[in-house]
Structures are given as C-alpha cells and as structure tokens.
Amino acid sequence: MLAVAMLAQTATAQDRPNSFADLADKFSPAVVNITTSTTVANAGGMNPIVPEGSPFEDFFREFRDRNGDQENRPRRSSALGSGFVISEDGYVVTNNHVIESADEITVEFFNGTELDAKVIGTDPKTDIALLKVEAEGPLPFVTFGDSDKSRVGDWVVAMGNPLGQGFSVSAGIVSARNRALSGTYDDYIQTDAAINRGNSGGPLFNLDGEVVGVNTAILSPNGGSIGIGFSMASNVVKRVVEQLQEFGETRRGWLGVRIQDVTDDMAEAMDLQEARGALITDVPEGPAMDAGMKSGDVIVEFDGTQVDDTRELVRQVGNTTVGKTVRVVVLRDGKEEVLKVTLGRREQAEGAIPAAQPGGETEAPDERELMGLTLSPVTPELTEQLELGENAEGLVVVDVDEMSDAYEKGLRAGDLITEAGQQKVASLEELEARITDARDAGRKSILLLVRRAGDPRFVALPVEEPADAN
C-alpha cells in the first residue's frame, strides 16, 4: 500500500511543469502593452474664498486673471493595459475598459516597437475590444483554445503589463469555472495566477500556449492581487471577436421574453418533475409572441440543448445567429409543446417596452387577508395612487404580514397580483377559488404572477389550510 501511495505522488509531481520559460519565450512576442491617451476637461483651478473688502481681495483677483487660461485648459490623461495579437495582419484583443473613451491608442510590442491602433469594435457586455495595427510585415500572434476543456486545477499562465511595470508573467491554476460577476453574458475563469491593475486585456494561456481567457477583473479589498482573478472565457471572446471583425459590432439573438429561474416551491406549485428551466414572466411584442409563447410557460429546451436556468438560456439565445428559426420546447399545463421561433436581434430590441397589462373592469372595493397578504381589487383610487395604468387588472397588495412567507419572498404593499395558478385573477373570489383548486390537487404552494412598476415575476406561496369550524 505504501509503494502505491509513493507512485501516485511521483506521478503528480511529474505532471507539474519544471518551468514556464519556454512558453514565455515562444508567446511573449504576441503579448502587447497598450497605452491610451484621453483629453479631459479641467475641473477648475484654485478658487479661494476671500471676504469682501479683505486686503487680499485684489491680490487673488489678479492671480486668478493671470492664470485663468492655464487653470481651465484641458489636460491629457493616460492609462495602461495589456492585449494580444490574434492574426499576423495586426488584429489585437484587449478589454473595452482599457481603451474606452481614448483619443489615441498606442500598442507596444515585446521588442519595443510602438504602433498606433484604431478601434474596430467594442462589446461592453463582455468588456472586449478589437483593435487593428498596421505593420510592415507579418506579426507574431497567438490562437484561442477551447475554454470549455479547462478544468479546475489545470495550470494557467497570465501575461501582461501589471501596474505599468512592463512585460510580466505569472502562473497559477484554474480555481473555478463559469463564474458570473455582473454581466448578462459573463463566463469567467477564476484563477490564482497573480493579476493586477494593468493586466486587463492580457491573455491567460494553458500549457499548450492557447489563449483560454482574457484577464479582466480582480476581487480585492485594496486593488491588488490576493489570488482571485477573473478571465473572460475564450469561447465567449472568440464569438465576440468574430462578429466585431466581420460587422464592427455584436449581433446577438433575441427571443423576446422576460424570464426567471424555477425554484423548488414553484416547481411544486406547477406540478413539475424538477426545478429547472426558465419560467416566462412576460411576453412583449417580438419573436416569442409571434411563435405563441405565453406567460407561465417554462422553457426546458432551446435549439436542441437542455435549459437548466435563465443564465444558460440567455447565453444560448445570445450565441445563436440572428434570423435563425429554432425549436423551443416549453412546459405548458404540465405538457410539452414544441414551438418554432425566428430570432430577432437583441441590440435592436433592448429599448423595447413590455406589452401592456390586460384590461378589464374592476370589482367593488373590498379587502381580505390571504396567505399573509391584505388584498384589494383594483380601484380608481389605487390605480391613481400606484400609477397602475388605466386598464390595470388584478389584486393590489395593500399590506404584508412581516412574519409571513410572502414578506420573506419579497412581496410588498403596492404589488399587483395578476395571475394565480397560471390563471388570471381580477377578484378576491377568483383568488380564493385558485387556492382551493391548488389545495384540492394536493399542492403545497400556489404560483402568483406579481407585477411591480410593470415588471413581472413569479412567486410561489404556501396555501393555507381551511380554518376549523367552531
């Protein structure tokens, strides 16, 4: 047994590279420093406060008049970052935040050569920018690898221009995969390879010398590396770069729905086998509406790929070609339905306004307490007070018991409940009937569609047991 353990340790040690020097020598010529220059307006010079009549009043007035032109003169601001060449004809990848608002961009190569660069296109959503330099001959370049093949524990090497100190190499491992920070299309590789300010836009290599990530961010209380760096996965970057190279902009697919994740209590309330998929909360005008999608549908498959949650669906749709007709499988009333959707373009639809809420006549004012909520049908007074819109229909949450599940799940006074059990409700009697139906069906929860300031979301609340008769 001891011999086996020793052999295992030896094999592990042999997998560790003796040095990263060969990799650094081979690929460093394709890694560049990026310097940007930006003209910024002067915030204003010294404006001393001198009491009127003071003997210093004339002195400061003359000083201000003499130096006024200099104080208000625009100044130049510079910034440093990193990047890497991806083709011999001079295309360079970096972060958008490195070159954003820059008037001049200079790319410095490992051998000291400096070339001016122009911006081909940018994508703020993934923080990627594509530049172009013109050189007299072919440039050394690197290629993208398949970031999906990177495993937690794999060795990686970061190259760049940390803290403006010039070319530098740091090594570490892949600490985590599929990290999300704040963007819709985030897919970050987390690494403990030292990444500092100035490394932004530089490459993260695997041991084959393939770029598996673009160093983008650090998580730090003081702005320095503490072993938590993030690189945008190369499979995301490749698609963005290809579009920027071809169109000068991104062209992402657009389905046209608002969605949220399916929780365990929602799955139970909807009688689903498991809590997965993307639950549609709203369907404004667009491709999804044209295809017959409805609020309350759960998208479980998109273009032949299983959908586990909303983040995965957003990435799948965004990576699909604009204008492509795809098969989308939804769960509706417990049954699968296959819909064909022709995708639009997200960039053109981002300013679209959601569809108006359905209309209908309101009931007479009446309040009732159900599931920790004090509810009232829509009244003219509530419509005006809450700015619900002329055709608002549903039940208004007047108050919420702070000890209830409803409060814990975020319901607040002023919310509008428009559906219960995936059926429209406009009266308290209709809501009570939906609760009874859920209880009779043996369900522990009921699914409510709640709107706040027009934005919809689903919430599952436990159904109350009927009170004992006295």
C-alpha positions in Angstrom: 0.0 0.0 0.0 2.9 2.4 0.8 4.5 1.7 -2.5 1.3 2.6 -4.4 1.0 5.9 -2.5 4.5 6.8 -3.3 4.0 6.0 -7.0 0.9 8.3 -7.0 2.8 11.1 -5.5 5.6 10.7 -8.1 3.1 10.8 -11.0 1.6 14.0 -9.6 5.0 15.7 -9.3 5.9 14.7 -12.9 2.7 16.5 -14.2 3.9 19.8 -12.7 6.0 21.7 -15.3 9.6 22.3 -14.4 9.5 25.8 -15.9 7.2 28.1 -17.9 10.2 29.7 -19.6 9.8 28.0 -22.9 6.1 29.1 -23.1 7.0 32.6 -22.1 9.8 32.8 -24.7 7.6 31.5 -27.5 4.4 33.6 -27.0 5.6 36.8 -25.3 6.2 38.5 -28.8 2.5 38.4 -29.3 1.6 40.0 -26.0 1.5 43.8 -26.1 1.3 46.7 -23.7 -1.5 49.2 -24.5 -1.2 52.9 -23.7 -4.2 55.2 -24.2 -4.4 59.0 -24.1 -7.6 60.9 -23.4 -8.4 64.6 -23.3 -10.3 65.6 -20.2 -11.7 68.9 -19.2 -10.1 70.6 -16.2 -12.3 70.6 -13.2 -11.3 74.2 -12.4 -8.4 75.8 -10.7 -8.0 77.3 -7.2 -11.0 79.4 -6.2 -10.1 80.8 -2.7 -12.9 82.3 -0.7 -11.9 85.8 0.4 -14.2 88.0 2.4 -15.4 91.1 0.5 -13.4 94.1 1.4 -10.4 92.0 2.5 -7.0 93.4 1.8 -6.2 90.1 -0.1 -9.2 90.5 -2.5 -7.3 92.4 -5.2 -4.3 90.1 -4.9 -6.4 86.9 -5.5 -8.4 88.6 -8.3 -5.1 89.5 -10.2 -3.8 86.0 -9.6 -6.9 84.3 -10.9 -7.0 86.6 -14.0 -3.3 86.0 -14.7 -3.6 82.2 -14.5 -7.1 81.7 -15.6 -6.3 80.3 -19.1 -4.0 77.7 -17.7 -6.5 76.6 -15.0 -9.3 76.0 -17.5 -7.1 74.4 -20.1 -8.0 70.7 -21.0 -5.4 68.2 -19.9 -4.3 64.8 -21.1 -4.9 61.6 -19.1 -3.2 58.3 -19.9 -3.9 54.7 -18.9 -2.1 51.4 -19.3 -3.4 47.9 -20.1 -2.5 44.8 -21.9 -3.6 42.9 -25.1 -2.5 40.2 -27.5 -2.2 39.8 -31.3 -4.6 37.2 -32.8 -3.5 37.4 -36.5 -0.4 38.2 -38.5 -2.2 41.2 -40.2 -2.5 43.0 -36.8 -5.7 42.4 -35.1 -5.3 42.9 -31.3 -7.7 41.9 -28.5 -8.0 43.8 -25.2 -10.6 44.9 -22.7 -13.1 47.5 -23.6 -12.4 49.4 -20.3 -8.8 49.7 -21.3 -9.5 51.8 -24.4 -12.9 53.3 -23.6 -13.1 57.0 -24.5 -9.5 57.0 -25.6 -8.4 59.6 -28.2 -5.1 57.9 -29.0 -4.1 54.2 -28.6 -0.6 53.0 -28.8 0.4 49.3 -28.9 3.9 48.5 -27.7 5.4 45.1 -28.6 7.9 43.0 -26.6 10.8 44.2 -28.8 10.0 47.8 -28.1 8.2 48.6 -31.4 5.3 51.0 -31.0 2.4 51.3 -33.4 -0.8 53.4 -33.4 -4.0 51.4 -33.2 -7.6 52.0 -34.3 -10.7 50.6 -32.7 -12.5 48.0 -34.9 -15.3 47.4 -32.5 -16.2 47.0 -28.8 -18.6 45.0 -26.7 -19.2 46.5 -23.2 -21.3 43.5 -22.2 -18.3 41.2 -22.2 -15.8 44.0 -21.8 -14.0 43.0 -25.1 -12.5 45.4 -27.7 -10.9 44.6 -31.0 -8.1 46.8 -32.3 -6.0 46.9 -35.5 -2.5 48.0 -36.1 -0.6 48.3 -39.4 2.8 46.8 -39.5 5.4 46.5 -42.3 5.4 42.7 -42.1 3.6 39.8 -40.5 3.2 39.9 -36.7 3.6 37.1 -34.2 0.2 36.0 -33.0 -1.5 33.5 -30.6 -4.6 31.4 -31.1 -7.6 30.8 -28.9 -8.1 27.4 -27.2 -11.3 25.7 -26.1 -12.1 27.2 -22.6 -14.7 24.5 -22.0 -11.9 22.0 -21.8 -10.1 23.9 -19.0 -10.6 22.0 -15.7 -10.4 23.3 -12.2 -6.8 22.6 -11.1 -5.2 23.0 -14.6 -2.1 25.1 -14.8 -2.5 28.5 -16.5 -0.1 31.4 -17.2 -1.1 35.1 -17.3 1.0 37.6 -19.3 0.7 41.4 -19.5 1.7 44.7 -18.1 0.9 44.7 -14.4 1.0 48.1 -12.6 2.7 49.6 -15.7 5.9 47.8 -15.0 6.3 46.3 -18.4 6.0 42.7 -19.6 5.5 40.2 -16.8 4.5 36.5 -16.4 2.6 34.9 -13.5 1.5 31.3 -13.1 -1.3 29.6 -11.2 -4.2 27.2 -11.6 -7.8 27.4 -12.7 -9.5 27.9 -9.3 -13.1 27.8 -10.6 -15.2 27.8 -13.8 -18.3 29.6 -15.1 -18.1 32.4 -12.6 -20.6 35.3 -13.1 -19.8 38.8 -11.8 -22.4 41.3 -13.1 -22.9 40.9 -16.8 -25.6 39.1 -18.7 -23.1 37.0 -20.7 -20.5 36.5 -18.0 -18.5 33.3 -18.2 -15.3 33.8 -16.2 -12.4 31.5 -15.4 -11.3 32.2 -11.9 -7.5 31.8 -11.3 -5.0 32.4 -8.6 -2.3 33.4 -11.1 -1.3 36.9 -10.0 -3.4 39.5 -11.9 -3.1 43.2 -11.1 -4.1 46.6 -12.5 -2.6 46.8 -16.0 -3.1 43.1 -16.6 -6.5 43.9 -18.0 -6.8 42.7 -21.6 -3.9 40.3 -21.4 -4.1 36.6 -22.3 -4.4 33.7 -19.9 -2.7 30.7 -21.5 -3.0 27.0 -21.0 0.2 24.9 -21.1 -0.3 24.3 -24.8 0.1 28.0 -25.4 -3.5 28.5 -26.3 -5.4 31.6 -25.0 -8.2 30.3 -22.8 -9.2 33.6 -21.2 -8.8 37.4 -21.3 -7.7 38.8 -17.9 -10.4 41.2 -17.0 -11.0 41.7 -13.2 -9.7 41.1 -9.8 -11.6 40.7 -6.5 -9.6 42.7 -4.0 -10.2 45.0 -1.0 -7.2 47.2 -1.9 -6.9 46.9 -5.7 -4.0 44.4 -5.6 -3.9 40.7 -6.3 -4.9 38.4 -3.4 -5.2 35.3 -5.5 -8.7 35.9 -7.0 -8.5 37.0 -10.6 -11.1 36.6 -13.4 -10.5 36.0 -17.1 -13.4 36.0 -19.6 -13.6 32.5 -21.1 -12.1 32.3 -24.6 -15.2 30.6 -26.1 -17.2 33.8 -25.3 -14.4 36.0 -26.6 -14.0 34.2 -29.9 -17.6 34.7 -30.8 -17.5 38.4 -29.9 -14.2 38.9 -31.8 -15.6 37.2 -34.9 -18.6 39.5 -35.0 -16.5 42.6 -34.3 -14.2 41.6 -37.1 -17.0 41.0 -39.6 -19.5 43.7 -38.6 -17.7 46.1 -36.3 -20.4 45.4 -33.7 -22.1 42.4 -32.0 -25.3 40.8 -33.3 -26.9 38.6 -30.7 -30.0 36.6 -31.0 -33.2 37.8 -29.2 -36.1 35.7 -28.1 -38.2 38.4 -26.6 -39.3 37.2 -23.2 -38.8 38.1 -19.6 -37.8 35.1 -17.5 -36.8 33.9 -14.0 -35.4 30.7 -12.5 -37.7 27.9 -11.4 -37.4 27.4 -7.6 -38.4 24.2 -5.8 -41.6 25.7 -4.4 -42.5 27.0 -7.9 -41.9 23.5 -9.3 -44.2 22.0 -6.7 -46.9 24.6 -7.3 -46.8 24.0 -11.1 -46.6 20.2 -10.6 -43.2 20.0 -12.4 -40.9 17.0 -12.0 -37.9 19.1 -11.2 -36.9 22.7 -10.6 -35.2 23.5 -13.9 -35.8 25.6 -17.0 -36.6 29.3 -17.5 -40.1 30.5 -16.4 -41.6 33.1 -18.7 -43.0 36.1 -16.7 -43.9 38.3 -19.6 -44.1 38.2 -23.5 -43.9 41.6 -25.1 -44.2 42.0 -28.9 -41.5 40.1 -30.6 -40.4 36.7 -31.8 -41.7 34.8 -28.8 -45.1 36.3 -29.0 -45.3 35.6 -32.8 -44.4 32.0 -32.0 -47.2 31.6 -29.5 -45.2 31.7 -26.2 -47.2 32.6 -23.1 -46.5 33.9 -19.6 -46.3 30.9 -17.4 -44.6 28.7 -20.0 -41.3 27.0 -18.8 -38.6 26.8 -21.4 -36.8 23.5 -21.0 -35.0 23.1 -24.3 -33.7 25.6 -26.8 -32.4 24.7 -30.3 -31.7 21.1 -29.2 -29.9 22.0 -25.9 -31.4 21.4 -22.5 -32.1 24.6 -20.5 -31.3 24.4 -16.8 -31.7 28.0 -15.7 -32.2 31.6 -17.0 -28.5 32.3 -17.3 -27.9 29.4 -19.5 -30.9 30.3 -21.8 -29.7 33.9 -22.1 -26.2 32.7 -23.3 -27.7 30.1 -25.7 -30.0 32.7 -27.3 -27.3 35.4 -27.5 -24.9 32.9 -29.2 -27.5 32.0 -31.8 -27.5 33.6 -35.2 -29.9 36.4 -35.8 -32.8 35.3 -38.1 -32.3 31.6 -37.4 -35.5 29.6 -36.8 -35.1 27.4 -33.7 -37.1 24.7 -31.9 -38.1 25.7 -28.4 -39.7 23.1 -26.0 -41.9 24.6 -23.3 -43.9 23.1 -20.5 -47.5 24.4 -20.5 -50.2 23.0 -18.2 -48.0 20.0 -17.5 -47.4 19.1 -21.1 -44.6 19.6 -23.5 -45.2 21.8 -26.5 -42.7 22.5 -29.4 -42.7 26.0 -30.8 -40.6 27.4 -33.7 -39.2 30.8 -33.1 -37.3 33.0 -35.6 -34.9 35.0 -33.5 -34.6 38.8 -33.7 -31.5 40.9 -32.9 -31.0 41.9 -29.2 -29.2 45.1 -29.9 -32.2 46.4 -31.8 -34.7 45.3 -29.2 -33.1 46.4 -26.0 -35.2 49.6 -25.8 -38.4 47.7 -26.4 -41.2 48.4 -24.0 -43.0 45.4 -22.5 -46.6 44.7 -23.6 -49.3 46.5 -21.7 -51.2 44.7 -18.9 -54.6 43.1 -19.8 -57.6 45.2 -19.4 -60.9 44.6 -17.6 -63.5 46.1 -15.2 -62.7 46.3 -11.5 -64.7 44.9 -8.7 -66.2 46.9 -5.9 -63.7 47.9 -3.1 -63.2 45.0 -0.6 -60.2 43.9 1.4 -59.3 40.4 2.5 -56.4 38.7 4.2 -55.0 35.6 2.4 -51.5 34.0 2.7 -50.2 36.8 4.8 -51.4 39.4 2.3 -54.1 42.1 2.7 -55.5 42.3 -0.8 -57.9 44.6 -2.6 -59.3 44.6 -6.1 -58.1 47.5 -8.3 -59.9 50.7 -7.6 -59.7 54.1 -9.3 -58.0 55.5 -6.2 -55.4 52.7 -6.1 -54.9 53.0 -9.8 -54.0 56.7 -9.5 -52.0 56.2 -6.3 -49.9 53.4 -7.6 -49.8 54.6 -11.3 -51.1 51.2 -12.4 -52.4 52.3 -15.8 -56.0 52.7 -17.0 -56.5 49.1 -17.9 -54.9 47.5 -14.8 -56.5 44.3 -13.7 -55.8 42.1 -10.7 -55.5 42.3 -6.9 -53.5 45.0 -5.1 -51.4 44.1 -2.1 -52.4 46.6 0.5 -50.3 45.2 3.3 -48.0 42.3 4.1 -47.6 40.5 7.4 -43.9 40.8 8.1 -43.9 37.3 9.7 -45.3 35.6 6.6 -43.7 33.7 3.7 -45.0 36.4 1.4 -42.9 39.1 3.1 -39.8 36.8 3.2 -40.2 36.3 -0.6 -40.2 40.0 -1.3 -43.9 40.9 -1.7 -44.7 44.4 -0.6 -47.6 46.9 -0.4 -48.3 48.2 -3.9 -47.6 45.0 -5.7 -50.2 43.8 -8.2 -51.2 40.1 -8.5 -52.5 39.4 -12.0 -52.4 35.6 -12.0 -52.8 32.7 -9.6 -52.2 29.1 -10.5 -51.4 30.4 -14.0 -54.9 31.8 -14.5 -55.9 35.4 -14.5 -57.5 36.8 -11.3 -59.4 40.0 -11.0 -61.4 39.4 -7.8 -60.8 38.0 -4.4 -63.3 35.2 -5.1 -61.2 34.1 -8.1 -58.1 34.0 -6.0 -59.8 32.0 -3.3 -61.0 29.6 -5.9 -57.5 29.1 -7.3 -56.2 28.5 -3.7 -58.9 25.9 -3.2 -58.0 24.2 -6.5 -54.4 24.0 -5.6 -55.2 22.6 -2.2 -57.6 20.0 -3.7 -54.9 19.0 -6.1 -52.6 18.2 -3.2 -50.2 21.0 -3.9 -48.5 22.8 -1.0 -48.0 26.1 -2.9 -49.7 28.3 -5.5 -47.9 30.3 -8.2 -48.6 34.0 -8.3 -47.7 36.4 -11.1 -46.8 39.7 -9.4 -46.1 43.0 -11.1 -44.2 45.9 -9.5 -43.8 49.1 -11.6 -44.8 47.0 -14.6 -42.1 44.4 -14.1 -43.4 40.9 -13.7 -42.1 38.0 -11.6 -43.5 34.7 -10.3 -43.7 33.9 -6.6 -44.8 30.6 -5.0 -46.6 30.9 -1.7 -47.8 28.1 0.6 -51.6 27.6 0.5 -53.4 27.9 3.8 -55.3 25.1 5.4 -59.0 25.9 5.9 -59.8 27.1 9.4 -61.6 24.5 11.7 -65.3 25.1 12.2 -66.4 26.2 15.7 
